Amino acid sequence: MVFTVETMRDGKALKRAEVQAETFDEAAATVGPFTAGSGREPASGEWIRVTQFVSGRTNWFRVEQS
C-alpha cells in the first residue's frame, strides 16, 4: 500500500514523503522511533501523520525524543 508520511510540529508539516508499506506502523517507522498516538491529532508538539493513499484513513504517532 502507498502511504503519505508527514513529520508534523505544532500543526505544520515539516517533511512529507510517499512510502510503500504494509501497515500504518511500518510506514511511521520510516521516519524513526515513535509511540502510538491517542487516536486524535495532537494540537502541539511533534508527531507523525500517516495517511493511507487510497482510503484517506489517517493515523497519528508521537515522535520519540532521544
All heavy atoms as a GROMACS GRO file, in nm:
protein
  513
    1MET      N    1   0.084  -0.118   0.000
    1MET     CA    2   0.000   0.000   0.000
    1MET      C    3   0.089   0.125   0.000
    1MET      O    4   0.200   0.122   0.048
    1MET     CB    5  -0.089   0.002   0.124
    1MET     CG    6  -0.192  -0.108   0.128
    1MET     SD    7  -0.307  -0.090   0.267
    1MET     CE    8  -0.208  -0.164   0.396
    2VAL      N    9   0.032   0.230  -0.050
    2VAL     CA   10   0.103   0.358  -0.053
    2VAL      C   11   0.050   0.446   0.060
    2VAL      O   12  -0.071   0.460   0.078
    2VAL     CB   13   0.085   0.429  -0.188
    2VAL    CG1   14   0.154   0.564  -0.188
    2VAL    CG2   15   0.136   0.343  -0.302
    3PHE      N   16   0.143   0.504   0.136
    3PHE     CA   17   0.110   0.593   0.246
    3PHE      C   18   0.181   0.726   0.227
    3PHE      O   19   0.293   0.730   0.176
    3PHE     CB   20   0.157   0.535   0.380
    3PHE     CG   21   0.085   0.411   0.422
    3PHE    CD1   22   0.130   0.286   0.383
    3PHE    CD2   23  -0.026   0.418   0.503
    3PHE    CE1   24   0.066   0.171   0.424
    3PHE    CE2   25  -0.092   0.304   0.544
    3PHE     CZ   26  -0.046   0.179   0.504
    4THR      N   27   0.117   0.834   0.269
    4THR     CA   28   0.184   0.963   0.280
    4THR      C   29   0.223   0.978   0.426
    4THR      O   30   0.138   0.967   0.514
    4THR     CB   31   0.091   1.079   0.239
    4THR    OG1   32   0.050   1.058   0.104
    4THR    CG2   33   0.162   1.212   0.250
    5VAL      N   34   0.353   1.000   0.450
    5VAL     CA   35   0.406   1.012   0.586
    5VAL      C   36   0.456   1.156   0.603
    5VAL      O   37   0.539   1.202   0.526
    5VAL     CB   38   0.520   0.912   0.611
    5VAL    CG1   39   0.575   0.927   0.752
    5VAL    CG2   40   0.472   0.770   0.587
    6GLU      N   41   0.402   1.223   0.704
    6GLU     CA   42   0.441   1.362   0.729
    6GLU      C   43   0.493   1.377   0.870
    6GLU      O   44   0.433   1.327   0.965
    6GLU     CB   45   0.322   1.455   0.710
    6GLU     CG   46   0.267   1.452   0.570
    6GLU     CD   47   0.134   1.520   0.560
    6GLU    OE1   48   0.035   1.460   0.607
    6GLU    OE2   49   0.130   1.633   0.508
    7THR      N   50   0.605   1.446   0.884
    7THR     CA   51   0.656   1.484   1.015
    7THR      C   52   0.595   1.620   1.046
    7THR      O   53   0.609   1.714   0.968
    7THR     CB   54   0.810   1.494   1.014
    7THR    OG1   55   0.861   1.368   0.971
    7THR    CG2   56   0.862   1.526   1.152
    8MET      N   57   0.524   1.629   1.158
    8MET     CA   58   0.449   1.749   1.193
    8MET      C   59   0.505   1.812   1.320
    8MET      O   60   0.554   1.743   1.408
    8MET     CB   61   0.303   1.713   1.218
    8MET     CG   62   0.236   1.631   1.110
    8MET     SD   63   0.202   1.725   0.962
    8MET     CE   64   0.079   1.838   1.022
    9ARG      N   65   0.497   1.944   1.327
    9ARG     CA   66   0.530   2.016   1.451
    9ARG      C   67   0.431   2.130   1.465
    9ARG      O   68   0.419   2.215   1.378
    9ARG     CB   69   0.672   2.071   1.449
    9ARG     CG   70   0.704   2.143   1.583
    9ARG     CD   71   0.845   2.200   1.588
    9ARG     NE   72   0.943   2.094   1.578
    9ARG     CZ   73   1.053   2.104   1.502
    9ARG    NH1   74   1.077   2.212   1.431
    9ARG    NH2   75   1.138   2.003   1.498
   10ASP      N   76   0.359   2.130   1.577
   10ASP     CA   77   0.262   2.234   1.608
   10ASP      C   78   0.165   2.260   1.493
   10ASP      O   79   0.133   2.373   1.459
   10ASP     CB   80   0.334   2.363   1.648
   10ASP     CG   81   0.417   2.345   1.775
   10ASP    OD1   82   0.378   2.263   1.860
   10ASP    OD2   83   0.522   2.411   1.787
   11GLY      N   84   0.119   2.151   1.431
   11GLY     CA   85   0.018   2.160   1.327
   11GLY      C   86   0.068   2.190   1.187
   11GLY      O   87  -0.011   2.203   1.094
   12LYS      N   88   0.200   2.199   1.167
   12LYS     CA   89   0.256   2.229   1.035
   12LYS      C   90   0.345   2.115   0.989
   12LYS      O   91   0.424   2.061   1.067
   12LYS     CB   92   0.337   2.358   1.040
   12LYS     CG   93   0.250   2.477   1.073
   12LYS     CD   94   0.329   2.604   1.074
   12LYS     CE   95   0.231   2.716   1.107
   12LYS     NZ   96   0.290   2.829   1.166
   13ALA      N   97   0.331   2.078   0.862
   13ALA     CA   98   0.413   1.971   0.806
   13ALA      C   99   0.556   2.020   0.784
   13ALA      O  100   0.576   2.124   0.721
   13ALA     CB  101   0.353   1.921   0.676
   14LEU      N  102   0.653   1.945   0.836
   14LEU     CA  103   0.794   1.978   0.816
   14LEU      C  104   0.852   1.901   0.699
   14LEU      O  105   0.928   1.955   0.620
   14LEU     CB  106   0.874   1.946   0.942
   14LEU     CG  107   0.830   2.014   1.071
   14LEU    CD1  108   0.912   1.962   1.188
   14LEU    CD2  109   0.843   2.164   1.058
   15LYS      N  110   0.815   1.773   0.689
   15LYS     CA  111   0.861   1.686   0.581
   15LYS      C  112   0.745   1.598   0.537
   15LYS      O  113   0.660   1.562   0.617
   15LYS     CB  114   0.974   1.595   0.629
   15LYS     CG  115   1.100   1.666   0.667
   15LYS     CD  116   1.204   1.564   0.713
   15LYS     CE  117   1.326   1.632   0.771
   15LYS     NZ  118   1.422   1.535   0.823
   16ARG      N  119   0.746   1.563   0.408
   16ARG     CA  120   0.641   1.477   0.354
   16ARG      C  121   0.705   1.379   0.256
   16ARG      O  122   0.789   1.417   0.176
   16ARG     CB  123   0.537   1.562   0.282
   16ARG     CG  124   0.424   1.481   0.220
   16ARG     CD  125   0.320   1.572   0.156
   16ARG     NE  126   0.254   1.646   0.262
   16ARG     CZ  127   0.226   1.776   0.255
   16ARG    NH1  128   0.261   1.847   0.150
   16ARG    NH2  129   0.165   1.836   0.355
   17ALA      N  130   0.664   1.252   0.264
   17ALA     CA  131   0.715   1.151   0.173
   17ALA      C  132   0.606   1.048   0.148
   17ALA      O  133   0.520   1.025   0.232
   17ALA     CB  134   0.837   1.082   0.233
   18GLU      N  135   0.610   0.989   0.030
   18GLU     CA  136   0.521   0.877   0.000
   18GLU      C  137   0.603   0.750   0.011
   18GLU      O  138   0.714   0.742  -0.043
   18GLU     CB  139   0.460   0.892  -0.139
   18GLU     CG  140   0.361   1.006  -0.144
   18GLU     CD  141   0.269   1.002  -0.263
   18GLU    OE1  142   0.275   0.904  -0.341
   18GLU    OE2  143   0.192   1.096  -0.278
   19VAL      N  144   0.552   0.652   0.086
   19VAL     CA  145   0.624   0.528   0.109
   19VAL      C  146   0.535   0.408   0.081
   19VAL      O  147   0.413   0.417   0.090
   19VAL     CB  148   0.679   0.520   0.254
   19VAL    CG1  149   0.773   0.635   0.284
   19VAL    CG2  150   0.567   0.516   0.355
   20GLN      N  151   0.599   0.296   0.048
   20GLN     CA  152   0.531   0.168   0.033
   20GLN      C  153   0.545   0.095   0.166
   20GLN      O  154   0.657   0.082   0.217
   20GLN     CB  155   0.597   0.085  -0.077
   20GLN     CG  156   0.574   0.136  -0.215
   20GLN     CD  157   0.439   0.094  -0.271
   20GLN    OE1  158   0.370   0.008  -0.215
   20GLN    NE2  159   0.400   0.155  -0.380
   21ALA      N  160   0.436   0.049   0.223
   21ALA     CA  161   0.439  -0.025   0.349
   21ALA      C  162   0.315  -0.113   0.358
   21ALA      O  163   0.218  -0.092   0.287
   21ALA     CB  164   0.446   0.071   0.467
   22GLU      N  165   0.321  -0.210   0.448
   22GLU     CA  166   0.208  -0.300   0.469
   22GLU      C  167   0.109  -0.245   0.572
   22GLU      O  168  -0.010  -0.274   0.566
   22GLU     CB  169   0.257  -0.438   0.514
   22GLU     CG  170   0.334  -0.512   0.406
   22GLU     CD  171   0.248  -0.547   0.285
   22GLU    OE1  172   0.131  -0.586   0.303
   22GLU    OE2  173   0.299  -0.532   0.173
   23THR      N  174   0.160  -0.167   0.670
   23THR     CA  175   0.076  -0.118   0.778
   23THR      C  176   0.109   0.028   0.809
   23THR      O  177   0.213   0.080   0.768
   23THR     CB  178   0.098  -0.200   0.908
   23THR    OG1  179   0.232  -0.178   0.953
   23THR    CG2  180   0.073  -0.348   0.886
   24PHE      N  181   0.021   0.092   0.885
   24PHE     CA  182   0.046   0.229   0.930
   24PHE      C  183   0.172   0.234   1.016
   24PHE      O  184   0.253   0.326   1.002
   24PHE     CB  185  -0.074   0.282   1.011
   24PHE     CG  186  -0.190   0.322   0.927
   24PHE    CD1  187  -0.290   0.232   0.894
   24PHE    CD2  188  -0.200   0.451   0.879
   24PHE    CE1  189  -0.397   0.270   0.817
   24PHE    CE2  190  -0.308   0.491   0.801
   24PHE     CZ  191  -0.407   0.400   0.769
   25ASP      N  192   0.189   0.135   1.105
   25ASP     CA  193   0.307   0.132   1.192
   25ASP      C  194   0.436   0.122   1.111
   25ASP      O  195   0.534   0.190   1.140
   25ASP     CB  196   0.299   0.015   1.290
   25ASP     CG  197   0.193   0.034   1.398
   25ASP    OD1  198   0.134   0.143   1.406
   25ASP    OD2  199   0.170  -0.061   1.473
   26GLU      N  200   0.435   0.037   1.010
   26GLU     CA  201   0.553   0.021   0.925
   26GLU      C  202   0.584   0.151   0.851
   26GLU      O  203   0.700   0.189   0.836
   26GLU     CB  204   0.528  -0.093   0.826
   26GLU     CG  205   0.649  -0.134   0.745
   26GLU     CD  206   0.616  -0.248   0.652
   26GLU    OE1  207   0.573  -0.355   0.701
   26GLU    OE2  208   0.634  -0.232   0.530
   27ALA      N  209   0.481   0.221   0.805
   27ALA     CA  210   0.501   0.348   0.737
   27ALA      C  211   0.558   0.453   0.833
   27ALA      O  212   0.651   0.526   0.798
   27ALA     CB  213   0.370   0.397   0.677
   28ALA      N  214   0.506   0.460   0.954
   28ALA     CA  215   0.555   0.556   1.054
   28ALA      C  216   0.701   0.527   1.090
   28ALA      O  217   0.778   0.620   1.114
   28ALA     CB  218   0.468   0.553   1.179
   29ALA      N  219   0.740   0.402   1.092
   29ALA     CA  220   0.876   0.363   1.128
   29ALA      C  221   0.979   0.414   1.028
   29ALA      O  222   1.097   0.423   1.061
   29ALA     CB  223   0.886   0.213   1.142
   30THR      N  224   0.936   0.453   0.909
   30THR     CA  225   1.032   0.507   0.811
   30THR      C  226   1.087   0.642   0.855
   30THR      O  227   1.192   0.684   0.809
   30THR     CB  228   0.970   0.521   0.670
   30THR    OG1  229   0.862   0.615   0.674
   30THR    CG2  230   0.920   0.387   0.617
   31VAL      N  231   1.018   0.710   0.945
   31VAL     CA  232   1.063   0.839   0.997
   31VAL      C  233   1.162   0.819   1.113
   31VAL      O  234   1.257   0.894   1.127
   31VAL     CB  235   0.943   0.924   1.044
   31VAL    CG1  236   0.989   1.051   1.113
   31VAL    CG2  237   0.853   0.956   0.928
   32GLY      N  238   1.137   0.718   1.196
   32GLY     CA  239   1.221   0.691   1.312
   32GLY      C  240   1.138   0.637   1.424
   32GLY      O  241   1.022   0.600   1.406
   33PRO      N  242   1.195   0.635   1.545
   33PRO     CA  243   1.122   0.580   1.660
   33PRO      C  244   0.995   0.660   1.691
   33PRO      O  245   0.993   0.782   1.678
   33PRO     CB  246   1.222   0.592   1.775
   33PRO     CG  247   1.355   0.616   1.711
   33PRO     CD  248   1.328   0.679   1.579
   34PHE      N  249   0.890   0.588   1.730
   34PHE     CA  250   0.762   0.652   1.760
   34PHE      C  251   0.688   0.573   1.865
   34PHE      O  252   0.721   0.459   1.893
   34PHE     CB  253   0.677   0.664   1.634
   34PHE     CG  254   0.631   0.530   1.581
   34PHE    CD1  255   0.513   0.474   1.625
   34PHE    CD2  256   0.707   0.460   1.489
   34PHE    CE1  257   0.471   0.350   1.578
   34PHE    CE2  258   0.667   0.337   1.441
   34PHE     CZ  259   0.548   0.282   1.485
   35THR      N  260   0.588   0.637   1.924
   35THR     CA  261   0.493   0.569   2.012
   35THR      C  262   0.354   0.593   1.955
   35THR      O  263   0.330   0.693   1.887
   35THR     CB  264   0.499   0.622   2.157
   35THR    OG1  265   0.479   0.763   2.155
   35THR    CG2  266   0.632   0.592   2.221
   36ALA      N  267   0.265   0.501   1.982
   36ALA     CA  268   0.129   0.513   1.931
   36ALA      C  269   0.063   0.638   1.987
   36ALA      O  270   0.083   0.674   2.102
   36ALA     CB  271   0.048   0.390   1.968
   37GLY      N  272  -0.014   0.703   1.903
   37GLY     CA  273  -0.085   0.823   1.945
   37GLY      C  274  -0.214   0.792   2.016
   37GLY      O  275  -0.249   0.676   2.038
   38SER      N  276  -0.289   0.894   2.046
   38SER     CA  277  -0.414   0.878   2.120
   38SER      C  278  -0.534   0.857   2.029
   38SER      O  279  -0.644   0.844   2.077
   38SER     CB  280  -0.437   1.002   2.206
   38SER     OG  281  -0.454   1.115   2.122
   39GLY      N  282  -0.512   0.857   1.899
   39GLY     CA  283  -0.623   0.842   1.806
   39GLY      C  284  -0.673   0.974   1.753
   39GLY      O  285  -0.740   0.980   1.651
   40ARG      N  286  -0.638   1.083   1.822
   40ARG     CA  287  -0.675   1.218   1.776
   40ARG      C  288  -0.549   1.294   1.741
   40ARG      O  289  -0.444   1.272   1.799
   40ARG     CB  290  -0.751   1.291   1.886
   40ARG     CG  291  -0.881   1.221   1.923
   40ARG     CD  292  -0.950   1.289   2.035
   40ARG     NE  293  -0.978   1.427   1.999
   40ARG     CZ  294  -1.047   1.511   2.074
   40ARG    NH1  295  -1.094   1.470   2.188
   40ARG    NH2  296  -1.068   1.634   2.035
   41GLU      N  297  -0.561   1.385   1.647
   41GLU     CA  298  -0.445   1.464   1.606
   41GLU      C  299  -0.401   1.556   1.719
   41GLU      O  300  -0.483   1.633   1.771
   41GLU     CB  301  -0.476   1.546   1.482
   41GLU     CG  302  -0.356   1.620   1.429
   41GLU     CD  303  -0.379   1.682   1.293
   41GLU    OE1  304  -0.495   1.685   1.246
   41GLU    OE2  305  -0.281   1.728   1.234
   42PRO      N  306  -0.275   1.550   1.760
   42PRO     CA  307  -0.227   1.640   1.865
   42PRO      C  308  -0.232   1.786   1.821
   42PRO      O  309  -0.217   1.816   1.702
   42PRO     CB  310  -0.082   1.595   1.886
   42PRO     CG  311  -0.074   1.458   1.828
   42PRO     CD  312  -0.173   1.456   1.717
   43ALA      N  313  -0.250   1.876   1.914
   43ALA     CA  314  -0.256   2.018   1.884
   43ALA      C  315  -0.118   2.084   1.890
   43ALA      O  316  -0.096   2.189   1.832
   43ALA     CB  317  -0.350   2.089   1.981
   44SER      N  318  -0.024   2.021   1.963
   44SER     CA  319   0.109   2.079   1.974
   44SER      C  320   0.212   1.968   1.987
   44SER      O  321   0.178   1.852   2.006
   44SER     CB  322   0.117   2.172   2.096
   44SER     OG  323   0.095   2.098   2.213
   45GLY      N  324   0.338   2.005   1.976
   45GLY     CA  325   0.447   1.908   1.985
   45GLY      C  326   0.481   1.850   1.850
   45GLY      O  327   0.440   1.901   1.745
   46GLU      N  328   0.558   1.741   1.850
   46GLU     CA  329   0.600   1.674   1.727
   46GLU      C  330   0.529   1.541   1.714
   46GLU      O  331   0.517   1.468   1.812
   46GLU     CB  332   0.751   1.652   1.727
   46GLU     CG  333   0.829   1.780   1.711
   46GLU     CD  334   0.976   1.754   1.686
   46GLU    OE1  335   1.010   1.655   1.620
   46GLU    OE2  336   1.057   1.835   1.733
   47TRP      N  337   0.484   1.511   1.595
   47TRP     CA  338   0.420   1.383   1.570
   47TRP      C  339   0.433   1.347   1.424
   47TRP      O  340   0.479   1.426   1.342
   47TRP     CB  341   0.274   1.384   1.614
   47TRP     CG  342   0.180   1.470   1.535
   47TRP    CD1  343   0.101   1.432   1.430
   47TRP    CD2  344   0.152   1.609   1.554
   47TRP    NE1  345   0.027   1.536   1.385
   47TRP    CE2  346   0.058   1.648   1.458
   47TRP    CE3  347   0.198   1.706   1.643
   47TRP    CZ2  348   0.008   1.777   1.448
   47TRP    CZ3  349   0.150   1.835   1.632
   47TRP    CH2  350   0.055   1.868   1.536
   48ILE      N  351   0.393   1.224   1.393
   48ILE     CA  352   0.397   1.172   1.256
   48ILE      C  353   0.253   1.149   1.214
   48ILE      O  354   0.177   1.083   1.285
   48ILE     CB  355   0.474   1.039   1.251
   48ILE    CG1  356   0.617   1.057   1.305
   48ILE    CG2  357   0.476   0.984   1.109
   48ILE    CD1  358   0.687   0.926   1.336
   49ARG      N  359   0.216   1.205   1.099
   49ARG     CA  360   0.082   1.181   1.044
   49ARG      C  361   0.098   1.087   0.926
   49ARG      O  362   0.174   1.114   0.834
   49ARG     CB  363   0.018   1.312   1.000
   49ARG     CG  364  -0.119   1.292   0.938
   49ARG     CD  365  -0.195   1.421   0.923
   49ARG     NE  366  -0.127   1.515   0.835
   49ARG     CZ  367  -0.161   1.644   0.825
   49ARG    NH1  368  -0.258   1.693   0.899
   49ARG    NH2  369  -0.096   1.724   0.745
   50VAL      N  370   0.026   0.973   0.930
   50VAL     CA  371   0.034   0.874   0.824
   50VAL      C  372  -0.105   0.860   0.762
   50VAL      O  373  -0.202   0.830   0.831
   50VAL     CB  374   0.082   0.737   0.879
   50VAL    CG1  375   0.088   0.634   0.767
   50VAL    CG2  376   0.217   0.751   0.947
   51THR      N  377  -0.112   0.882   0.630
   51THR     CA  378  -0.240   0.872   0.559
   51THR      C  379  -0.229   0.764   0.452
   51THR      O  380  -0.136   0.765   0.371
   51THR     CB  381  -0.275   1.007   0.492
   51THR    OG1  382  -0.275   1.109   0.592
   51THR    CG2  383  -0.411   1.000   0.425
   52GLN      N  384  -0.323   0.670   0.452
   52GLN     CA  385  -0.327   0.565   0.350
   52GLN      C  386  -0.384   0.627   0.224
   52GLN      O  387  -0.492   0.689   0.225
   52GLN     CB  388  -0.410   0.447   0.399
   52GLN     CG  389  -0.379   0.316   0.331
   52GLN     CD  390  -0.456   0.294   0.203
   52GLN    OE1  391  -0.571   0.334   0.191
   52GLN    NE2  392  -0.392   0.233   0.108
   53PHE      N  393  -0.311   0.616   0.114
   53PHE     CA  394  -0.342   0.689  -0.009
   53PHE      C  395  -0.482   0.661  -0.063
   53PHE      O  396  -0.557   0.754  -0.092
   53PHE     CB  397  -0.236   0.656  -0.115
   53PHE     CG  398  -0.251   0.735  -0.241
   53PHE    CD1  399  -0.216   0.869  -0.245
   53PHE    CD2  400  -0.302   0.677  -0.355
   53PHE    CE1  401  -0.230   0.944  -0.361
   53PHE    CE2  402  -0.317   0.751  -0.471
   53PHE     CZ  403  -0.281   0.884  -0.474
   54VAL      N  404  -0.520   0.535  -0.075
   54VAL     CA  405  -0.648   0.501  -0.139
   54VAL      C  406  -0.768   0.535  -0.052
   54VAL      O  407  -0.864   0.597  -0.097
   54VAL     CB  408  -0.650   0.351  -0.179
   54VAL    CG1  409  -0.787   0.311  -0.232
   54VAL    CG2  410  -0.542   0.323  -0.283
   55SER      N  411  -0.763   0.497   0.077
   55SER     CA  412  -0.880   0.515   0.164
   55SER      C  413  -0.888   0.655   0.225
   55SER      O  414  -0.995   0.699   0.265
   55SER     CB  415  -0.879   0.412   0.277
   55SER     OG  416  -0.774   0.441   0.368
   56GLY      N  417  -0.772   0.720   0.238
   56GLY     CA  418  -0.769   0.851   0.304
   56GLY      C  419  -0.768   0.840   0.456
   56GLY      O  420  -0.768   0.941   0.526
   57ARG      N  421  -0.765   0.718   0.509
   57ARG     CA  422  -0.761   0.698   0.655
   57ARG      C  423  -0.629   0.750   0.710
   57ARG      O  424  -0.523   0.731   0.651
   57ARG     CB  425  -0.776   0.550   0.686
   57ARG     CG  426  -0.782   0.520   0.831
   57ARG     CD  427  -0.812   0.376   0.858
   57ARG     NE  428  -0.789   0.351   1.000
   57ARG     CZ  429  -0.747   0.239   1.049
   57ARG    NH1  430  -0.724   0.136   0.970
   57ARG    NH2  431  -0.728   0.224   1.177
   58THR      N  432  -0.634   0.816   0.825
   58THR     CA  433  -0.516   0.878   0.885
   58THR      C  434  -0.495   0.830   1.028
   58THR      O  435  -0.591   0.818   1.104
   58THR     CB  436  -0.530   1.032   0.885
   58THR    OG1  437  -0.546   1.076   0.750
   58THR    CG2  438  -0.408   1.100   0.944
   59ASN      N  439  -0.369   0.804   1.063
   59ASN     CA  440  -0.329   0.771   1.200
   59ASN      C  441  -0.220   0.867   1.242
   59ASN      O  442  -0.143   0.915   1.159
   59ASN     CB  443  -0.276   0.628   1.210
   59ASN     CG  444  -0.385   0.524   1.208
   59ASN    OD1  445  -0.504   0.555   1.199
   59ASN    ND2  446  -0.347   0.399   1.216
   60TRP      N  447  -0.211   0.893   1.373
   60TRP     CA  448  -0.110   0.983   1.429
   60TRP      C  449  -0.023   0.906   1.527
   60TRP      O  450  -0.072   0.823   1.602
   60TRP     CB  451  -0.176   1.101   1.500
   60TRP     CG  452  -0.250   1.188   1.406
   60TRP    CD1  453  -0.199   1.295   1.337
   60TRP    CD2  454  -0.385   1.178   1.366
   60TRP    NE1  455  -0.294   1.352   1.258
   60TRP    CE2  456  -0.412   1.281   1.274
   60TRP    CE3  457  -0.488   1.092   1.396
   60TRP    CZ2  458  -0.535   1.300   1.214
   60TRP    CZ3  459  -0.611   1.111   1.338
   60TRP    CH2  460  -0.634   1.214   1.248
   61PHE      N  461   0.105   0.939   1.526
   61PHE     CA  462   0.203   0.876   1.614
   61PHE      C  463   0.290   0.984   1.675
   61PHE      O  464   0.326   1.080   1.607
   61PHE     CB  465   0.292   0.779   1.536
   61PHE     CG  466   0.216   0.671   1.464
   61PHE    CD1  467   0.166   0.691   1.336
   61PHE    CD2  468   0.193   0.550   1.525
   61PHE    CE1  469   0.095   0.592   1.269
   61PHE    CE2  470   0.123   0.450   1.459
   61PHE     CZ  471   0.074   0.472   1.331
   62ARG      N  472   0.327   0.967   1.801
   62ARG     CA  473   0.418   1.061   1.868
   62ARG      C  474   0.561   1.028   1.832
   62ARG      O  475   0.600   0.912   1.834
   62ARG     CB  476   0.404   1.053   2.020
   62ARG     CG  477   0.281   1.119   2.072
   62ARG     CD  478   0.310   1.263   2.100
   62ARG     NE  479   0.189   1.330   2.146
   62ARG     CZ  480   0.169   1.457   2.132
   62ARG    NH1  481   0.261   1.533   2.076
   62ARG    NH2  482   0.060   1.511   2.174
   63VAL      N  483   0.641   1.129   1.801
   63VAL     CA  484   0.783   1.111   1.776
   63VAL      C  485   0.851   1.089   1.910
   63VAL      O  486   0.828   1.163   2.005
   63VAL     CB  487   0.844   1.235   1.707
   63VAL    CG1  488   0.995   1.223   1.695
   63VAL    CG2  489   0.779   1.256   1.571
   64GLU      N  490   0.932   0.983   1.920
   64GLU     CA  491   1.006   0.957   2.045
   64GLU      C  492   1.127   1.049   2.050
   64GLU      O  493   1.203   1.058   1.954
   64GLU     CB  494   1.052   0.812   2.050
   64GLU     CG  495   0.944   0.717   2.090
   64GLU     CD  496   0.998   0.577   2.117
   64GLU    OE1  497   1.121   0.556   2.119
   64GLU    OE2  498   0.914   0.488   2.134
   65GLN      N  499   1.140   1.117   2.161
   65GLN     CA  500   1.255   1.206   2.181
   65GLN      C  501   1.369   1.126   2.240
   65GLN      O  502   1.350   1.052   2.334
   65GLN     CB  503   1.217   1.320   2.276
   65GLN     CG  504   1.100   1.403   2.229
   65GLN     CD  505   1.126   1.474   2.098
   65GLN    OE1  506   1.237   1.514   2.068
   65GLN    NE2  507   1.021   1.490   2.018
   66SER      N  508   1.489   1.141   2.182
   66SER     CA  509   1.604   1.067   2.236
   66SER      C  510   1.698   1.158   2.311
   66SER      O  511   1.686   1.272   2.322
   66SER     CB  512   1.679   0.998   2.125
   66SER     OG  513   1.698   1.081   2.014
   0.00000   0.00000   0.00000
